[in-house]
Amino acid sequence: MSLKLSFYGGAGQVTGSNFLVESEKGKVLVDCGMEQGADLVEEHLYGPFPYDATAIDALVVTHSHLDHVGRIPKLVRDGFKGKIYLTPPTKDLATLILLDSVGILAEEARMEGRDPLYETSDVEGAFALMEELEYHVEKPVAPGVSAYLRNTGHILGAASVRLSGEDGTTIVLTGDIGNSPSPLLTDWEPTPDADALVMESVYGDRLHPRHKDRVETLLKVLACAIERGGTILIPAFSLERTQLMLYELSNFFSAKQLPEIPVFLDSPLAIKVTAVYEKWGSTYFNPEAEAEMKKEKSLFEFPFLKATPSTQESMEIEQVKGQKIIIAGAGMSHGGRIGGWESQYLPDPKTTLIMVGYQAPGTPGRRMLEGAREIRLGGHPVRIRAKVENVEGWSAHADRDELLKFAEAALAKKRPQAIFTALGEPATERFLAQRIHDYLGARAIVPEYGQTWEITKESVKEVQH
Ligand SMILES: [Zn+2]
């Protein structure tokens, strides 16, 4: 008895998470994500899946980031009719993320002169197949395969997936592992029962600043920005990062660490995502944050915060005199409403732009980070006289040492036959694999796209196609 594990995405790359696990009778996918580069629409996105979508029994989703869910509507369009299992918060968030992606894909496709990858009807087809699966419930999902989810502390609802065969052979796939401790989420749970472990390695070779330092730095940067007297722009990632920013701002203001100035949440998606965080906060946050939620109803609101979902409300921000903070997407300044604010305010030397996340090569955010004094936004050149600040440590991913701790915890009881380092750049995956081997004495494998491995309780072997 064995399980087969194939890597069809997220091997040697951070994005495009897609793994196939097969028993003798059943086929289960874990994640069906979008590959993301400088350009969302890449040639390989449009190609066929390397497996028959109609033959897949079920899909289990680790979390709602686009690089883990973004190709689900295409899978449905290609004939997948099985169930899609995910935690209740992940279901709500994936619904928002997928509906939002329809517009982005349509826009990109128009520029490239081709049909979009999928449309709203495909997304709705996916919703009809979704079935909620709570953490810590063993659920048969396909002939000869059952699934069990555990919290990974990455974003709200994120889970690792343990898939078990009939004889108890187990494969655990981590999805993304959180930057614990988080002020909102419970720390990641160990997975001490894998015969084979597939773990993420995005920051497998880097360390984050300490959590205390990242809050202090953010406060310092904000205080300086307010002192400069101009508008403060924060390009924000809608999911998790925006909620963390609101949470910290709320704390700073209520502790009177910053003077009270109006804050605008100018992102329709981030506003909806924040509502999902409020909906599940009293049951899916860590105990302290849950208690705070029950007492205060929301951790993300404060008296002079204004959400501006409609275009009209967004336009009215301009009329507000005096200093203000504007939080708007997209996080790398590559679209969304932030571009308009940047065009308007970056030429003003009193403005401060605060970046709180990874800026991919080729994006306007990255160019500003590298010191460009002029960028193109919406087809127009924009002169940058504003101060550009970069605040590190707000990533939702575990760093080098935390990943090693995760691997060590996975080895504590039942030693996996092998640990695969996936979902990272090739050099990072190799670095983490080397450390797992050297420090923990475990067999670590850097998987390649298209490889299939046979997993039993006694061995892990590559299957030659
Ligand atoms: Zn993620």
Residues whose N, C-alpha, C, O or C-beta is under 5 A from the ligand:
A	BS01	ZN	H65 D176
